[in-house]
C-alpha cells in the first residue's frame, strides 16, 4: 500500500509526506479496510488512518473457498475503484495479481499474489 499523490483532486488536502509504502499480509479469511476508531470500536486489519477520505468501515478483502481474493466496497462514503473503475457497493469483485485498488484521497493498494 502506498500514498499516491497523483490521485489527489484539486480540492483535496495535500497527501501526507511521511507515510512510506507498506505491505500487509492477509492472514484472516476476511480483512476490513478502514480507519481505526477507538470510540466507534473499529479496528481494521488494514488501517489507513493517514487518509481522512477513507471510511472507518470502507471495504472488505475476502478469501473465498476457491482461494480467490474478493473486494467488496461496504458503502464507503467516497467509494472504491478497481483498476480505475468504480466498484459498486456490496458487490464482490474478484482480484488478480497486479490489480490496483484506489480509495480515499490518496491511497493505492496493489494486489500481490503470494507464491
Buried (B, 14 or more C-beta within 10 A) or exposed (E): BBBBEEBBEEEBEEBBEEBEEEEEEBEEEEBBBBBEBEEEEBEBBBBBBBBBBBBBBBBBBBBEEEEEBBBBBBEBEBBBBBEEEEBEEEEBBEBEEEBEBBBBBBBBBEBEEEE
